[in-house]
Amino acid sequence: MSGDLQGGGWPTAELDDVRRLRVMAAAIPGGRVSERVLPLPLDEVWAVMGDLEDGFGRFQTDMRHVRVVRAEGGRVVAVARSRFGMRARLEGTLRPGWCWLQSRFLILGMAAAPEPGGGTRVAVTGGVRVPARAAIIPLGVRRELDRTLARLADELR
């Protein structure tokens, strides 16, 4: 937290994208975050993570195909098809180091930030969303998030 007080006397806090993802996931019942440090620069890591149409499906194997329908000013709309044939219209934010997408039944978040001393800390969250609520069905979420990061590490080798 910064000692500087902004208008109204409120303190400010600077969060990197991984910390921001932890906060977002903590606010969602059932939300979990998996993290890993990769020995690569942020630009190289995000080139795969942030490439929804080509890179994303190589490490997030639940998504067989993602097509970006619209991307403007950091906002993105994408259509995704799962390996089981289900489709989702995902909407949210995509910018370097940060991705947060939601559909009626899915929540997906990814973040990356430089790690002090070198490398990049990556984090993922997400899962099947409880309809009409910001909640994730927790069955198998942690295991799948850990597998996703292991596949990302393998993809970047």
Backbone as ProteinMPNN parsed JSONL, in Angstrom:
{"seq_chain_A": "MSGDLQGGGWPTAELDDVRRLRVMAAAIPGGRVSERVLPLPLDEVWAVMGDLEDGFGRFQTDMRHVRVVRAEGGRVVAVARSRFGMRARLEGTLRPGWCWLQSRFLILGMAAAPEPGGGTRVAVTGGVRVPARAAIIPLGVRRELDRTLARLADELR", "coords_chain_A": {"N_chain_A": [[0.851, -1.169, 0.0], [0.47, 2.206, -0.693], [1.868, 5.169, 0.74], [0.924, 7.502, -0.155], [-1.868, 9.599, -0.361], [-4.824, 9.53, -2.105], [-7.314, 11.568, -3.793], [-9.79, 12.457, -1.474], [-8.588, 11.251, 0.637], [-7.962, 8.519, 0.67], [-5.906, 5.624, 0.935], [-3.708, 4.126, -1.521], [-3.182, 1.125, -3.418], [-0.865, -0.801, -5.18], [-1.107, -3.394, -7.383], [0.34, -6.213, -8.934], [-0.391, -8.107, -11.93], [-0.721, -10.844, -11.28], [-1.224, -10.811, -8.521], [-3.595, -9.363, -8.609], [-5.23, -11.232, -9.9], [-5.361, -13.187, -7.902], [-6.912, -11.797, -6.014], [-9.324, -11.439, -7.443], [-10.129, -14.142, -7.8], [-10.382, -14.914, -5.121], [-12.653, -13.615, -4.407], [-14.673, -15.092, -5.46], [-16.84, -17.643, -4.737], [-15.631, -20.917, -4.379], [-13.534, -20.422, -6.053], [-10.214, -20.914, -7.173], [-6.658, -20.563, -7.348], [-3.879, -21.388, -9.264], [-0.366, -21.329, -9.365], [2.83, -20.731, -10.885], [6.338, -20.447, -11.396], [8.064, -19.572, -14.23], [11.094, -19.971, -16.063], [11.453, -17.846, -17.948], [11.24, -14.807, -19.932], [8.616, -12.36, -19.46], [7.392, -11.416, -21.885], [7.818, -13.534, -23.681], [6.46, -15.657, -22.458], [3.824, -14.611, -22.317], [3.255, -14.382, -24.978], [2.372, -16.87, -25.752], [0.369, -17.499, -23.8], [-1.472, -15.335, -24.034], [-2.375, -15.531, -26.613], [-5.167, -16.232, -27.78], [-6.347, -17.608, -29.944], [-4.41, -19.342, -31.08], [-2.222, -20.064, -29.281], [-3.371, -20.515, -26.723], [-5.05, -22.861, -26.693], [-3.125, -24.823, -26.823], [-2.097, -25.278, -24.312], [-4.261, -25.196, -22.608], [-6.154, -27.582, -22.594], [-8.84, -28.182, -22.454], [-10.15, -26.472, -24.092], [-10.763, -26.729, -27.345], [-10.985, -25.164, -29.596], [-10.731, -21.741, -30.205], [-12.061, -18.724, -31.206], [-11.527, -15.396, -31.848], [-13.907, -12.984, -31.887], [-14.306, -10.277, -31.629], [-12.117, -7.661, -30.832], [-11.194, -4.95, -29.07], [-9.734, -2.119, -27.769], [-8.727, -3.474, -25.475], [-10.89, -4.946, -24.65], [-12.527, -8.029, -25.256], [-14.257, -10.401, -27.25], [-14.959, -13.729, -27.602], [-15.469, -16.886, -29.182], [-15.719, -20.106, -28.047], [-14.98, -23.602, -28.25], [-15.321, -26.593, -26.549], [-13.43, -29.605, -25.751], [-15.359, -31.461, -25.521], [-17.334, -30.687, -27.165], [-19.022, -28.653, -26.36], [-20.125, -25.24, -26.521], [-19.156, -21.827, -25.978], [-19.703, -18.382, -25.437], [-17.429, -16.1, -24.773], [-16.661, -13.242, -22.885], [-14.718, -10.382, -22.051], [-11.664, -9.084, -20.68], [-8.563, -8.61, -22.247], [-5.227, -8.137, -22.16], [-1.699, -7.371, -22.237], [-0.27, -9.606, -20.001], [-2.629, -10.057, -18.605], [-5.78, -11.65, -18.475], [-9.197, -11.982, -18.388], [-12.049, -13.732, -18.672], [-15.497, -14.422, -19.187], [-18.369, -16.474, -19.474], [-21.749, -17.523, -19.768], [-21.602, -19.939, -18.41], [-18.927, -20.346, -17.736], [-15.879, -19.327, -16.149], [-12.822, -17.776, -16.616], [-9.516, -17.059, -15.938], [-6.329, -15.567, -16.376], [-2.971, -14.707, -15.624], [0.161, -12.975, -15.704], [3.347, -12.029, -14.489], [6.443, -10.28, -14.093], [8.962, -11.944, -12.254], [10.668, -11.169, -9.284], [14.147, -11.26, -9.452], [14.219, -12.733, -11.731], [12.651, -14.494, -14.464], [9.178, -15.461, -14.884], [6.183, -15.181, -13.162], [3.312, -17.083, -13.379], [-0.226, -17.401, -13.368], [-3.335, -19.08, -13.027], [-6.902, -19.321, -13.099], [-10.263, -20.489, -12.786], [-13.181, -22.176, -14.069], [-16.175, -24.185, -14.112], [-19.009, -22.307, -14.069], [-21.478, -21.425, -11.701], [-24.717, -21.073, -12.739], [-26.158, -17.84, -12.979], [-24.831, -16.862, -10.764], [-21.817, -15.644, -9.308], [-19.865, -17.965, -8.929], [-17.858, -20.89, -8.645], [-18.017, -24.261, -9.526], [-16.456, -26.484, -7.486], [-15.331, -29.026, -8.044], [-12.588, -30.854, -8.864], [-11.174, -28.625, -9.74], [-8.686, -27.497, -8.769], [-6.815, -29.525, -9.424], [-7.044, -29.577, -12.241], [-6.255, -26.941, -12.889], [-3.578, -27.006, -12.034], [-2.592, -28.927, -13.825], [-2.932, -27.523, -16.2], [-0.998, -25.479, -15.95], [1.304, -27.056, -15.914], [1.243, -28.093, -18.509], [1.549, -25.68, -19.896], [4.165, -24.985, -19.129], [5.543, -27.141, -20.318], [4.949, -26.605, -23.011], [6.384, -24.285, -23.436], [9.009, -25.066, -23.35]], "CA_chain_A": [[0.0, 0.0, 0.0], [1.242, 3.438, -0.808], [1.603, 6.184, 1.746], [0.262, 8.637, -0.801], [-3.325, 9.583, -0.251], [-5.489, 10.058, -3.289], [-8.455, 12.426, -3.473], [-10.666, 11.891, -0.458], [-7.808, 10.714, 1.738], [-7.871, 7.062, 0.651], [-4.61, 5.083, 0.516], [-3.746, 3.371, -2.766], [-2.388, -0.097, -3.454], [-0.47, -1.227, -6.515], [-1.062, -4.846, -7.49], [0.693, -6.726, -10.25], [-1.516, -8.863, -12.477], [-0.913, -12.102, -10.553], [-1.914, -10.474, -7.266], [-4.961, -8.968, -8.988], [-5.96, -12.473, -10.164], [-5.638, -13.793, -6.592], [-8.028, -11.05, -5.42], [-10.543, -11.776, -8.192], [-10.516, -15.518, -7.487], [-10.786, -14.984, -3.714], [-14.005, -13.06, -4.284], [-15.616, -16.015, -6.087], [-16.954, -18.912, -4.017], [-15.105, -22.044, -5.141], [-12.403, -19.983, -6.873], [-8.874, -21.356, -6.8], [-5.603, -20.067, -8.214], [-2.638, -22.146, -9.316], [0.733, -20.466, -9.806], [4.106, -21.368, -11.193], [7.353, -19.535, -11.925], [8.731, -20.1, -15.414], [12.379, -19.283, -16.222], [11.409, -17.141, -19.229], [10.739, -13.433, -19.794], [7.173, -12.15, -19.564], [6.96, -11.308, -23.282], [7.827, -14.873, -24.292], [5.385, -16.427, -21.831], [2.516, -14.073, -22.682], [3.031, -14.616, -26.403], [1.589, -18.109, -25.828], [-0.826, -17.407, -22.954], [-2.416, -14.333, -24.507], [-2.79, -15.83, -27.981], [-6.354, -17.056, -27.575], [-6.694, -18.448, -31.09], [-3.4, -20.348, -31.407], [-1.429, -20.528, -28.149], [-4.184, -20.895, -25.561], [-5.489, -24.256, -26.784], [-1.998, -25.751, -26.703], [-1.876, -25.63, -22.903], [-5.578, -25.338, -21.975], [-6.676, -28.593, -23.513], [-10.315, -28.242, -22.442], [-10.606, -25.637, -25.205], [-10.259, -27.238, -28.617], [-10.945, -24.112, -30.613], [-11.173, -20.422, -29.769], [-12.025, -17.727, -32.271], [-11.805, -14.051, -31.369], [-14.92, -12.353, -32.722], [-14.082, -8.833, -31.563], [-11.104, -7.208, -29.874], [-11.108, -3.502, -29.205], [-9.413, -1.395, -26.549], [-8.555, -4.367, -24.338], [-12.091, -5.782, -24.481], [-12.526, -9.109, -26.23], [-15.355, -11.362, -27.331], [-14.464, -14.922, -28.278], [-16.324, -18.063, -29.196], [-14.877, -21.257, -27.74], [-15.581, -24.938, -28.302], [-14.568, -27.483, -25.673], [-13.123, -30.924, -26.318], [-16.593, -32.253, -25.447], [-18.269, -30.136, -28.134], [-19.816, -27.541, -25.83], [-19.7, -23.93, -26.996], [-19.333, -20.709, -25.049], [-19.368, -17.026, -25.887], [-16.663, -15.516, -23.682], [-16.456, -11.795, -22.963], [-13.895, -9.881, -20.962], [-10.507, -8.228, -20.889], [-7.308, -9.234, -22.631], [-4.136, -7.187, -22.377], [-0.465, -8.05, -21.833], [-0.183, -10.04, -18.611], [-3.94, -10.184, -17.949], [-6.939, -12.108, -19.234], [-10.354, -12.386, -17.582], [-13.165, -13.991, -19.575], [-16.65, -15.089, -18.588], [-19.55, -16.781, -20.269], [-22.847, -17.879, -18.866], [-21.254, -21.118, -17.62], [-17.489, -20.465, -17.505], [-15.029, -18.218, -15.73], [-11.453, -18.098, -16.962], [-8.6, -15.96, -15.668], [-4.898, -15.849, -16.501], [-2.141, -13.537, -15.37], [1.607, -13.193, -15.693], [4.089, -10.86, -14.009], [7.869, -10.557, -13.876], [9.321, -12.422, -10.919], [11.93, -10.574, -8.813], [15.253, -12.202, -9.591], [14.185, -13.348, -13.056], [11.556, -15.395, -14.784], [7.813, -14.944, -14.908], [5.173, -15.89, -12.371], [2.049, -17.219, -14.093], [-1.32, -17.862, -12.523], [-4.588, -19.359, -13.723], [-8.074, -19.65, -12.315], [-11.418, -20.685, -13.637], [-13.965, -23.381, -13.904], [-17.581, -24.148, -14.493], [-19.704, -21.281, -13.287], [-22.844, -21.683, -11.261], [-25.556, -20.106, -13.457], [-26.755, -16.687, -12.286], [-24.03, -16.496, -9.595], [-20.365, -15.656, -9.466], [-19.349, -19.07, -8.131], [-17.296, -21.963, -9.454], [-18.192, -25.607, -8.991], [-15.072, -26.757, -7.125], [-14.898, -30.392, -8.307], [-11.441, -31.051, -9.737], [-10.632, -27.367, -10.25], [-7.268, -27.352, -8.426], [-6.049, -30.487, -10.217], [-7.035, -29.14, -13.64], [-5.428, -25.732, -12.989], [-2.177, -27.436, -11.943], [-2.268, -29.577, -15.104], [-2.827, -26.471, -17.203], [0.309, -24.834, -15.82], [2.323, -28.024, -16.314], [1.231, -28.116, -19.981], [2.139, -24.42, -20.344], [5.625, -25.115, -18.956], [6.013, -28.045, -21.375], [4.802, -25.911, -24.289], [7.398, -23.232, -23.545], [10.364, -25.637, -23.334]], "C_chain_A": [[0.893, 1.227, 0.0], [0.873, 4.4, 0.313], [0.917, 7.4, 1.168], [-1.245, 8.498, -0.648], [-3.906, 10.231, -1.49], [-6.663, 10.921, -2.841], [-9.389, 11.762, -2.483], [-9.912, 11.248, 0.682], [-7.671, 9.204, 1.766], [-6.478, 6.616, 0.235], [-4.781, 4.291, -0.781], [-2.876, 2.135, -2.641], [-2.097, -0.435, -4.911], [-0.356, -2.741, -6.508], [-0.57, -5.228, -8.875], [-0.455, -7.633, -10.701], [-1.762, -10.187, -11.767], [-1.629, -11.839, -9.23], [-3.369, -10.077, -7.531], [-5.817, -10.221, -9.252], [-6.291, -13.188, -8.856], [-6.847, -13.118, -5.935], [-9.338, -11.42, -6.113], [-11.036, -13.174, -7.83], [-10.998, -15.653, -6.046], [-12.207, -14.469, -3.512], [-15.076, -13.979, -4.852], [-15.679, -17.3, -5.273], [-16.516, -20.076, -4.909], [-13.898, -21.691, -5.988], [-11.082, -20.461, -6.307], [-7.894, -20.745, -7.787], [-4.433, -21.03, -8.127], [-1.574, -21.242, -9.916], [1.978, -21.298, -10.051], [5.06, -20.291, -11.692], [8.048, -20.246, -13.077], [10.016, -19.308, -15.649], [12.509, -18.55, -17.559], [10.91, -15.727, -19.014], [9.237, -13.352, -20.047], [6.702, -12.131, -21.02], [6.862, -12.675, -23.952], [6.692, -15.73, -23.749], [4.025, -15.928, -22.318], [2.219, -14.233, -24.167], [2.224, -15.892, -26.622], [0.286, -17.96, -25.045], [-1.881, -16.473, -23.536], [-2.895, -14.531, -25.927], [-3.972, -16.79, -27.925], [-6.612, -18.019, -28.72], [-5.687, -19.556, -31.366], [-2.677, -20.908, -30.183], [-2.249, -21.122, -27.017], [-4.576, -22.368, -25.576], [-4.37, -25.271, -26.675], [-1.721, -26.128, -25.251], [-3.184, -25.777, -22.129], [-6.366, -26.31, -22.843], [-8.184, -28.778, -23.435], [-10.888, -27.445, -23.606], [-9.969, -26.147, -26.494], [-10.11, -26.145, -29.661], [-11.469, -22.817, -29.999], [-11.022, -19.479, -30.955], [-12.399, -16.38, -31.674], [-12.745, -13.386, -32.37], [-14.698, -10.851, -32.786], [-13.028, -8.549, -30.496], [-10.899, -5.723, -30.107], [-10.818, -2.878, -27.846], [-9.26, -2.269, -25.316], [-9.761, -5.244, -24.045], [-12.104, -6.833, -25.578], [-13.801, -9.936, -26.111], [-14.822, -12.527, -28.139], [-15.512, -16.023, -28.202], [-15.411, -19.268, -29.025], [-15.683, -22.544, -27.859], [-14.695, -25.858, -27.46], [-14.279, -28.805, -26.38], [-14.343, -31.836, -26.293], [-17.673, -31.711, -26.376], [-19.126, -28.988, -27.626], [-19.236, -26.222, -26.334], [-19.971, -22.87, -25.938], [-18.954, -19.417, -25.748], [-18.732, -16.33, -24.692], [-16.473, -14.025, -23.925], [-15.576, -11.367, -21.804], [-12.762, -9.004, -21.428], [-9.296, -9.072, -21.253], [-6.309, -8.128, -22.923], [-2.868, -7.886, -21.911], [-0.418, -8.333, -20.334], [-1.509, -10.306, -17.935], [-5.014, -10.67, -18.918], [-8.01, -12.543, -18.242], [-11.528, -12.506, -18.54], [-14.264, -14.74, -18.835], [-17.674, -15.382, -19.669], [-20.655, -17.103, -19.262], [-22.446, -19.013, -17.922], [-19.764, -21.274, -17.312], [-16.9, -19.174, -16.964], [-13.601, -18.661, -16.015], [-10.585, -16.874, -16.687], [-7.163, -16.424, -15.785], [-4.137, -14.557, -16.228], [-0.675, -13.951, -15.404], [2.28, -11.9, -15.263], [5.552, -11.243, -13.845], [8.12, -10.962, -12.428], [10.624, -11.737, -10.491], [13.047, -11.626, -8.885], [15.249, -12.935, -10.923], [13.03, -14.31, -13.232], [10.215, -14.682, -14.721], [6.917, -15.805, -14.044], [3.891, -15.894, -13.182], [1.008, -17.779, -13.132], [-2.557, -18.071, -13.386], [-5.678, -19.64, -12.703], [-9.205, -19.92, -13.289], [-12.143, -21.968, -13.324], [-15.373, -23.182, -14.4], [-18.301, -23.233, -13.521], [-21.1, -21.749, -12.906], [-23.73, -20.645, -11.948], [-26.169, -19.069, -12.521], [-26.008, -16.285, -11.012], [-22.562, -16.454, -9.983], [-19.824, -16.704, -8.51], [-18.856, -20.15, -9.083], [-17.568, -23.283, -8.761], [-16.792, -26.161, -8.736], [-14.539, -28.139, -7.489], [-13.748, -30.436, -9.314], [-10.762, -29.786, -10.235], [-9.131, -27.261, -9.975], [-6.404, -28.274, -9.291], [-5.941, -30.035, -11.676], [-6.195, -27.88, -13.826], [-3.945, -26.078, -12.928], [-1.729, -28.106, -13.233], [-2.088, -28.546, -16.213], [-1.474, -25.8, -17.141], [1.443, -25.777, -16.192], [2.393, -28.106, -17.839], [1.819, -26.827, -20.545], [3.659, -24.485, -20.25], [6.209, -26.023, -20.029], [5.99, -27.377, -22.74], [5.924, -24.89, -24.503], [8.831, -23.759, -23.496], [10.945, -25.707, -24.703]], "O_chain_A": [[1.947, 1.248, 0.635], [-0.268, 4.442, 0.772], [0.388, 8.234, 1.903], [-1.808, 7.412, -0.791], [-3.525, 11.337, -1.871], [-6.968, 10.995, -1.651], [-9.739, 10.595, -2.659], [-10.534, 10.742, 1.616], [-7.294, 8.649, 2.798], [-5.916, 7.162, -0.714], [-5.883, 3.839, -1.094], [-1.937, 2.106, -1.845], [-2.98, -0.363, -5.765], [0.402, -3.309, -5.721], [-0.999, -4.65, -9.874], [-1.382, -7.892, -9.934], [-2.911, -10.616, -11.661], [-2.545, -12.576, -8.864], [-4.263, -10.423, -6.758], [-6.987, -10.265, -8.873], [-7.384, -13.737, -8.713], [-7.704, -13.794, -5.366], [-10.342, -11.684, -5.451], [-12.225, -13.37, -7.582], [-11.921, -16.42, -5.773], [-12.881, -14.847, -2.554], [-16.265, -13.682, -4.74], [-14.665, -17.983, -5.131], [-16.97, -20.206, -6.045], [-13.292, -22.578, -6.588], [-10.862, -20.414, -5.097], [-8.253, -20.444, -8.926], [-4.041, -21.441, -7.035], [-1.838, -20.488, -10.852], [2.152, -22.392, -9.514], [4.637, -19.332, -12.338], [8.551, -21.36, -12.932], [10.029, -18.093, -15.454], [13.546, -18.625, -18.219], [10.229, -15.458, -18.025], [8.668, -14.177, -20.762], [5.704, -12.772, -21.348], [5.923, -12.936, -24.706], [6.038, -16.449, -24.504], [3.168, -16.729, -22.691], [1.056, -14.222, -24.571], [1.464, -15.98, -27.587], [-0.787, -18.262, -25.568], [-3.068, -16.801, -23.526], [-3.74, -13.773, -26.403], [-3.803, -18.006, -28.011], [-7.056, -19.144, -28.487], [-6.075, -20.62, -31.846], [-2.536, -22.126, -30.066], [-1.856, -22.124, -26.42], [-4.442, -23.05, -24.56], [-4.627, -26.455, -26.458], [-1.164, -27.195, -24.99], [-3.203, -26.429, -21.084], [-7.14, -25.906, -23.711], [-8.756, -29.471, -24.277], [-12.0, -27.721, -24.055], [-8.763, -26.002, -26.696], [-9.217, -26.196, -30.507], [-12.518, -22.802, -29.355], [-9.984, -19.448, -31.617], [-13.461, -16.235, -31.067], [-12.418, -13.245, -33.548], [-14.869, -10.224, -33.831], [-13.051, -9.122, -29.407], [-10.489, -5.292, -31.184], [-11.564, -3.082, -26.888], [-9.626, -1.851, -24.217], [-9.659, -6.191, -23.265], [-11.727, -6.547, -26.715], [-14.34, -10.138, -25.023], [-14.294, -12.34, -29.234], [-16.326, -16.075, -27.28], [-14.443, -19.433, -29.768], [-16.887, -22.576, -27.609], [-13.478, -25.897, -27.636], [-14.809, -29.085, -27.455], [-14.362, -32.867, -26.964], [-18.798, -32.211, -26.381], [-19.888, -28.406, -28.399], [-18.03, -26.096, -26.546], [-20.883, -22.996, -25.121], [-18.014, -19.367, -26.541], [-19.411, -16.008, -23.717], [-16.162, -13.603, -25.039], [-15.67, -11.916, -20.706], [-12.868, -8.283, -22.421], [-9.039, -10.113, -20.647], [-6.514, -7.297, -23.808], [-2.959, -8.916, -21.242], [-0.513, -7.423, -19.511], [-1.524, -10.746, -16.785], [-5.137, -10.165, -20.034], [-7.759, -13.369, -17.365], [-11.955, -11.522, -19.145], [-13.997, -15.578, -17.973], [-17.819, -14.64, -20.64], [-20.477, -16.959, -18.052], [-22.888, -19.054, -16.774], [-19.378, -22.256, -16.678], [-17.361, -18.077, -17.28], [-13.217, -19.786, -15.694], [-10.889, -15.776, -17.155], [-6.812, -17.523, -15.355], [-4.597, -13.463, -16.557], [-0.324, -15.107, -15.167], [1.84, -10.809, -15.625], [5.87, -12.381, -13.503], [7.553, -10.385, -11.5], [11.588, -11.726, -11.257], [12.877, -12.752, -8.419], [16.181, -13.684, -11.217], [12.505, -14.865, -12.266], [10.138, -13.468, -14.531], [6.899, -17.028, -14.183], [3.427, -14.843, -13.624], [1.326, -18.53, -12.21], [-2.795, -17.338, -14.346], [-5.419, -20.126, -11.602], [-9.105, -19.611, -14.476], [-11.765, -22.732, -12.436], [-15.715, -22.171, -15.013], [-18.201, -23.384, -12.304], [-21.801, -22.384, -13.694], [-23.518, -19.447, -11.761], [-26.632, -19.385, -11.425], [-26.501, -15.449, -10.254], [-22.131, -17.163, -10.893], [-19.377, -16.378, -7.41], [-19.376, -20.304, -10.188], [-17.375, -23.411, -7.552], [-16.011, -26.297, -9.678], [-13.36, -28.399, -7.251], [-13.927, -30.091, -10.482], [-9.862, -29.862, -11.07], [-8.372, -26.957, -10.895], [-5.381, -27.848, -9.827], [-4.867, -30.104, -12.273], [-5.489, -27.761, -14.827], [-3.142, -25.517, -13.675], [-0.609, -27.881, -13.69], [-1.204, -28.678, -17.059], [-0.855, -25.569, -18.18], [2.453, -25.332, -16.737], [3.484, -28.181, -18.403], [2.514, -26.862, -21.56], [4.361, -24.088, -21.18], [7.258, -25.715, -20.594], [6.909, -27.56, -23.538], [6.356, -24.666, -25.634], [9.775, -22.975, -23.592], [12.077, -26.161, -24.871]]}, "name": "protein", "num_of_chains": 1, "seq": "MSGDLQGGGWPTAELDDVRRLRVMAAAIPGGRVSERVLPLPLDEVWAVMGDLEDGFGRFQTDMRHVRVVRAEGGRVVAVARSRFGMRARLEGTLRPGWCWLQSRFLILGMAAAPEPGGGTRVAVTGGVRVPARAAIIPLGVRRELDRTLARLADELR"}
